Amino acid sequence: MQSKTHFQKAVDRVVAISQRSHDDGIAFLYTEDSKYNGKNLTINGERKTHLGSCSYLGLELSPAVRLAAIEAINNFGTQFSSSRSYISTGLYAEAESLLSQIFENKNLIITPSTSMGHLVVLPLMVGPRDLVIVDHQAHYSMQYAMKVLEGQGTDISLVRHSDLGALEEKIQTAQERYDKIWYVMDGVYSMYGDLAPMKDIELLLYKYDQLHVYCDDAHGMSWTGKHGRGYALSQVSQHERMIIATSLNKSFAAGGGVILFPNAEWCHKTKMYGGHLMFSGPLQIGSLGAIVGSAKVHLSDELTHLQREFYTKLNYTQHLLKEHGLPVVSDDISPIFFVGLGLPRTGYNLIHRILRQEGYMVNLAIYPAVPENCTGVRFTINNHLDLEDIERFVRLLAHHIPKALEDEGRTMEDVYRGFRKMTDFSWMKSAKGVSV
């Protein structure tokens, strides 16, 4: 019998982990509600409070966004089924015009998803004589696109997460051997919720002419930046060697993704030969209508009020986590919070306590999304939640984490040691009852 490849063994391992999560009733779940209010879910007949939504501003229930989707379907049906290389519904033109106002950039393309955007753009922009340096925590969708680049002869290198010193060393070592050097990274990292050091990355762009940046800011969209244009563009202007991809799902509450190019040439090249864009189906009419409706909200004063409400909840959550001395991996203000637990068995223990006993739906962050011994509980904040919901949840976390650790023969010091390579927890030194 032929032995399994490294990839096949990795697949088997991930399938086994996923199967356990399914069997334990903490993943691959379905809701049983006839209506959704943004905060509560019914799972296996039990009412839960949802702290796993990426619809950070709550726009999926906005009357304006829903009405725009309904009107689009009423006017045009459920789909306009044609390759965009032949003809597109006029809703695309309207959506692209509104998005150009949000980003103050006409060089953009709407894609069926952010992930598909990566698979379209990266192989077109990156050549076989280029080097791609990938942040270790860059989203899976971009890491998957690296397989396509490897197939065309491009060299790929990983760099420790947000370690710009190591990145610069790689740039200096490689600049004589490659035409271009690309750094592939996230604006808001989807597991730990930490923010990319955009201003420092911008300095590297000005320092090294060969450096190019490809940034996925899917989790940064809507909740921050002028007109909700996202975290990355709230920190820096789009550099002439920077491509930004973002999502119209998540906080934008519609569908698809957007690729923002720094010039008309790159945008035109992608439109004329966009691989998956040419040969796959377009967005459905309801999603396009929702994009139009959501874009109009983003361009109105309503967005400012939604962002202010959201920041109040983010700051309150961060305050509570520090007050209770919980081992949060990142102290950046973002919608994603990751509380470190260490071993997978501690993660399963805590999720059972929080989900089954206390009725809070959160995410178990486990291998391969994070290193195996850096398991944690990942939760998100959104505008559907009240401050009381957040306060009760954090208080329950603080109550159950020591008990879950004790059940598994672990201590908080074990957690700190396990995550030491990612964070020094120095920001927690003033937290109540914490010894770091």
N, C-alpha and C positions, 0 to 999 in steps of 0.2 A: 504493500500500500504506500502510495506517495505521501510523504510527510507534508503537513500544512505549512503554508508560507507564514511569514511574520504578520502580514495583513490579515490572513484568514484567522490566525490565532487571536489577533486584536478584535476582530469582528465577533468571534465566539465569546470573548470576555465581556464585551459591551452588551451583547445579547443576553448573557447570563445576568448581568447587573440590572438591565432593563426588565427582564422577566421577574426578578425578585421584587423590584419596585411595583410591578403590576400585581403580582401575587399578594403583596402586602397591602394593596389598596391605597397606595400613595402616589401613583403615576398612571398615565394612560386612562384617565377617568373621563366620564361623561356627566354633564349636568342633566337634571331632570325637571328643570323649570319650564313652564309655559311662557313666562315673561322674565326679563332680566332687568334688575334695577341698578346694576353696576357694582353693587356691594355684596349682595348675598347670592349664594349658590345652594342648590339642593343636590346632594351626592349620596347615593344609597339611602334615600329617604330622610337624610339629616341635613338641617340648615347650617351652612358654613358662611363665615365672613371671608371674602376673597382678598388676599394680599399677594396675588401673583399676576395681576393685570398690568400690561404695558401700555394701556390707554390712560396715560398719566393725567391728562386734563379732563378726562371724562367726556370727550367729544363724541363718542360713539352713540350717546343718548341725546346729543344736541338736537333740538327741534329743527334748526336750520339745516344741519347736515343730513338728517333723516329725510326731510322734505325734498332736498335737492336730489337725493338718490331715488326717491319715489317718483318725482316728476320726470327724471331722466328715463326711468323704465316705462312710465306711462306714455312718454313721447316717442321712444325709440325701441321699445321691446327690451328683452333681457340681454341681447348680444348683437354686435355688429361683426359678423364672422368673416374677416378678410385679413390677410397678411398686411401689415402696415407698409410694406414696400410697394403695395398696389394702391390701397386707399384706406383712409382712417375716417371714423366718424368725426364730425365737427366738434364733438365734446373734447377730443384730444387738444384741438387748437385752443379752445377756451381754457382748458385746464393748464396747458403750457403757458399761456399768456398770464394767467393769475400767478402761477408759480414763479415766472420771471419777475413779477413785481415783488413777491416775497423775498426772493434771493438777490434781487437787483442784478440779475445775470440772465441773458437770453440764451446762453450756450448750455442748454440743458436738454435731457432726454428723459421721458417717463418710461420706465421699464415694468414688466409684469410683476417683478419682485426685486428687492435689493440684491438677493443672491444671484438671480439671473443677470442683473446688471454687472456684477463682478465677473461672471463667466463670459460676458460679451466684451467688456471694456479692457480687462487686464491683458488678454491675449493680443488685442489690437495695439495697445499702447507699449507693451513690454516686448523687447526684441531678444533674440538668442545671444546677442553680445552684451546684454544687460545683466546686472545682479539685482536680485530682489531680497531684501532683508525683512523678515517677517517678525513682528512682535510675538512673543510666545503666547500671549493671550488674545491675539487677533481672532476675530470671529471665525468659526468653522467654515462659513461660506467662502471666505477669502482663502483660508488654508486649503480648501478643496480646489479652488481655482489654481493653486500652485501646481497641482498635478498636470493640468493642461500646459502650464508654462514649462514644466520639466520636460514634457513630451516634445516641445519645440526647441529644446536645447538650452533653456535659460537656467542659470545657476540660482539656487535658492539657499538662503542661510537664515537660521533662527537667531534671535537676540533675546536676552533676558528681558522680562516685562518692564517696559518704560525705563530701561537703563540706557539713558542717552550717552553716557560715557562709553559704554560698550558699543553702542551704535556708531559713535564717532570714530572709535578705533577701527571698526570694520570698514567705514568709509575711507579712512586714511590708507588702510592696507590695500583696498581694492581699487582705488581711483585710477591707478595706472593701467589696470587690466580690463576695464569695462567701459562701454560707451556711456551708459547711464546707470545710476544706482537708485533703486526704488525702496522706500520705506513703507511697508504696509501695516496699518494700525487702525485702531478704533478711536473715536472721539470720546465716547462713554463706554467703558468695557462692560460687557453684558453679564459677567459673573460677579465681579467684585464691586462694580459700580464706581470704580475710580475713574478720574478724568485724565485724559492725555495732556501732557505739558505743552500745549500748543505754541505758546510764546517761545519756549526754548527750541522747539522744532523749527519754528520760523527762522530763528537765528542760524540754525544749521543750514537752512535753505539758502540764506544769503551768504553763508561762509563757503559752501561747496556747490559750485555750478553744476556738477553732475547729479546732485541729489534731487530726486523727485519724491513726492509724497502721495500716497493713495490712502485716503481716510474714510472709513465707514462710520458715519455719525448717526446711525439708525436710532439709537437710544437717546440721542441728544436733541432730536427734532421736537419742535412745538413748545415745550415747557420752558425754553430759554431762548434768548436772542431776539433781536428786532424782528417783528412779525413772525416770531417762532422759527427763525431760520436755523436754529440749532446751536449746540454747544461750541463746535469748532469755529463757526463763523461769528460767535459772540466774543471770541478771544482774539482772532486774527482775521485780516482780510484774505481772500483767496489768492494765494501766491500764483505766479505765472507757471510754476511747475508743480501745482497741487490739483489733484482731482478729488472731489468730495462726493461720496455716495450717501444717500440717506433714505429713510423709509416713509412711505405714506400710509403704512399700517401703524401700529403702535400708537403714539400720542396724536398723530395726525388723523387717525380714525377713519381711513378710507381704504385704499388698496394700492399695491404696487410700490415702486421705488422711483427715485430721481437720481440721475448722475449729473453733476455740475462740472463742466469743463472750464478751464481758464482761458480758452480761446476758441474761435469759430472753426478753425481747421480741425482740431481734434473732435469736436462735436459733429462736424459734417462727415468726417471719416467714419465715425461710429454709425451715423444714420445710414450712410450709403452701403456699408458692409458691416452689419452688426450681428452676424451669425444668428444667434437665438432670436434677436429682435426681428429679423427678416422672416424666419421660418417657423416661429411659434405664434400662437394666437394672441390677440390683443387683450387688454383688460375688458372685463364685462361692463355693461352699461351702468349698472348700479354703482360700481366702484368709481367709474369716471364721474358720475353725478355727485357722489360723495366727495371726491377730490375738489370739484368746483365749489360745493357748499362749504367744505372745511377751509378752503383757501380764502373764501370771502370772510369767514370768521377770523382767520389769521390776519387779514388786512384791516380788521375793524378794532374799535376800542375794547370790544368784549374780550379779546385775547389778553390784553393787559390785566384785566380783572381776574381772569382765570389763572394767569401766571402768578399774580400776587397771592391768591388763595393757595396755590400749590406750594409756593416757597414758604408760606407760614407753616404748612404741614411738614415740609422737609426739615425746616429748622427745629420744629418741635420734636420730630422723631430723633434727630441727631442729639438734641439736648437730653432726651430721655435715655437713649442708649449710653451716653456718657455718664449720666447720673447713676445708672444702675451698674456701670462698670462692665458692660458686655464686650466680649472680644470681637469688635467689628474690624474687618481687615482694612477698610478705607474710611477716612474721616472727610472725604470730599462730599460736597453737597450735591447729590444726584438722586434720582428716583429709586436706585437699586441699592439695597443694603445686604451685606453678606456677613453673617455672624459665624466665626470659625468654631468648628467642633473637633476637627482632627480625624479620627478614625471613622470609617463608614458606619460601623455598628452604633457609634454614638449618634450619628445623624439619623439612622433609622429609629432609634429609641426616642429622640426628641420629636421627630415628625409625628410619630404615633401619639405622643403626648399632646402636641399642639393641634393636630388635625382631628384625632378621634376623641380625645378627652375634652379639649377646649373649643373645638369648632372653628379653627382658623386654617384656611387653605393657603399654604405656603409651598415653596419649592425646595426640594432636597437637591443641593448642588453636589454632585458626585462625579467620579471618574466616568467618562473621559473629559467632561467639561472642566474639571479641576484635577490636580494631582490626587492620587488615591488617598493619601494621608492628610489631605487638606480639604476634607469634606466640610460642608457648612450648610446652614439654613439661609436661603436667599429669599428675601421678600421685597415687595415694591409698594410704593405709596401712590395714591391717586386721589383725585378730587371727589370721588364718591365717598371716601372715608371721612368720618368725623374725627375731631381731636380725641374724643372719648374712646373711639375704636382703637386709635393708635396707642393711647395711654394704657389701655387694658392689655393690649397685645404685648407691648414691651414689658409690662409688669409680669405677665405670664411667662415670657421668655426668661426673665431674670429668676423666676421661681423654679422653672423646670430644667434649665441647663445644668445647674449643679447636681440635680437628682439624676439626670441622664448620664452625666459623667460618672457619678458614684456607682450607678448600676453597671457601668461598663469598666469599672476599675481604673478610671482616668481622673485627672485633676485639671484645674484651669492652667496650671503651670505647664502641663503637657500640651495644651492647646497653644500657649504662647510659643513654646519651643518648636512646635510643628509648623507654625506660620512665620517664624523668625526671618526666613529668607525673603518673605514678601513685605513684611512690615515690622517696624521695631516697637509698635504700640506706644511710642513715646507720647503721642497725643492723649493717651489715656491716663497718664501719671497723676493727673489731678482728679480723676474720677473717684467716686465714693467707693472705698473698700478695695481698691485695686493696688496690687503690688507688682510692678513690672520689672 
